[in-house]
Amino acid sequence: MKDTFSFAENFLEDILATTEAEMEGAEDVFVEKFCDYLIDAEECFDYQVCNFKKSKRGLKINAYEYTQDFDSISIFVANFDKLKATRKINSKKIKQGCNRGIKFFTQSLKGLKTQIEESQREAFEFADILENNVEEIRKVKIYFLTNGITVNENPADEEIGNIKVSYHVWDVERLFQFVNEKKGLEELKVNFEKDFEEEVQLVKMPDNNPIYDCYVGVLSGELLARVYDHWGQRLIERNVRSFLQARGNINRGIRDTIQKDPNMFMAYNNGISTVAEKAIFSSSANENMLFVKELSGWQIVNGGQTTASLYQALKNKVPLSHVFVQIKLTVIKESHKTGEIVASISKYANSQNKISVSDLTANDPFQVVLENLSRTIWVPNKDFKGKGTTKWFFERARGQYLVELNRQGTPARKKTFQVQNPKKQVIKKTEVAKYEMSWMQHPDLVSKGAETNFLEFIEIMKKEEVQPDQRFYKHLVAKAILFKTIDKIVKDLDFGGYKANIVTYTISYFSFINSGELNFDKIWENQEISLDLNDIFRELAKVIFTHITETPEGTTNVTQWCKKKKCWEDLKTKKINSKYRLNQNSSEAI
């Protein structure tokens, strides 16, 4: 409990420091940091902060995630105390918070958006999404997030019509246990015999191997779809799932075969490659022919689109009785090598695809080099004859700054670390992608969310074989300064919403009209942008706001419109005002 309390105190301190540095609301920062951890916990992928509260009506949400292709909605409700960590949260408070989230959902289906003020645009658009997509939604997950300590009980699942509603409580103790890998995720255990009344028949590879056992066989398409319906995207190895969600579409060829020629599915489809930590088999007269009863830690490392397509067919009541899928199962014997082996299998199983899964991990050389550069390059400081007193801290892994801070041991060393690595100079890996992709003129991709954009960014870096060096890192920091400055400008302009979209589109448009040229060395040296640039971006942001809110006929959701390539292409065709271009004689020009 002492460790939990220490973690809670440091977590709260980190939230308050970020709040001060970023000038955001403390509860929003709490939700962002908590949801970032939930991405690592495989509970969500790309969330959208949406702070909306009507206490008298019992409505509240802090963030949401809408996964259209997987017909699910996640709603996050925060219970945050900025004055006290580890306070007790009883079951009544949990139920109250969850009810506020589900009430927002049910009221949205009845026209809640018409009662939401214009200034609360994110809430209006989420309510609009719910109202217009209710026929497609099959699952709603309500997450209760708190920096207190709860009774650790989830409210019972329920159904609203044909929609399944589940409740998930995450308190600071559970977060601490996850971060320190003491308890982690709920164990993924697929019991074919008990839960699905079916077994999978496999043939064992005859070679005895000390590292793994390998099996091949066939399972019905309906069984695979039902297992996916139960476990959702946790069944698909994380990086493959990230790839599927970023692309957001189901393979048309697979779909057509299921619908029009199901008997040929086995012949046309390559099947799925899977791994498991443990397998339980039924006894068999043939030692090489086995029936799988249960798999623990089962993950699909290749065949995610096949699985998702079969699920879509099941959901749409397409018959799957003649659809069968080839399966390869690798059961890893040496548990301490599970992560390494899964990454390698996933990499080679997907070698014919565009994605390189191993490149998405925190151990990717691109990120390792950035980390090393961030630990050795000091910020210029003229008062100290060129020697800096601070550095920009790159977080290669989630929460790395907090871990390093806690490792300092004594209060004096901790203070020194904080002076040398100010909280306002921390850069997360997803932020690197956001800064770079904005300048590379991909505001539509940045608008799709941090994880999706990060995936696309890594692909571009690999394709262009970018190798970070000191110049790259200094220019990255300059882009961070540029982004943060424009973020503050847009916040001060108080457009009432769409800040994230306006910022990335402003930077991309400025980069476009100036042919991608700006004196980043000067920004690095001064650690700020000039007053002239401030004025340009202030005016340009107003142009961007007008553009994105003037949506095409038939489109009302600005956030979704900003994710479309056409939004960006339409902006580029507009007449350019010369005042947004840098004069060749300007000190900001290269």
Order of alpha helices (4+ residues) and beta strands (2+ residues): alpha-alpha-beta-beta-beta-beta-alpha-alpha-beta-beta-beta-beta-alpha-beta-alpha-beta-beta-alpha-alpha-alpha-alpha-beta-beta-beta-beta-alpha-beta-alpha-alpha-beta-alpha-alpha-beta-alpha-alpha-alpha-alpha-alpha-alpha-alpha-alpha-alpha
